[in-house]
Amino acid sequence: MMDESPIVLEVRERAKRIEQRFGNDLHKYCEHLREEEKKHADRVVDQIAVVPSVASCKSTG
């Protein structure tokens, strides 16, 4: 097996720490995220702005 990328290893390690912090309980983790969203509502993106492609902006005539 190939050596894992340092980035992959870091992501896996962070995931393990999150799992441990919340006792492997996804519901507790999601509740934590909702609380953080409330605390930092000015930083939360709730809608993605769709940017038209260049092709759809060109005139057809």
Secondary structure, 3 states (H helix, E strand, C coil): CCCCCHHHHHHHHHHHHHHHHCCCCHHHHHHHHHHHHHHCHHHCCCCCCCCCCHHHHCCCC
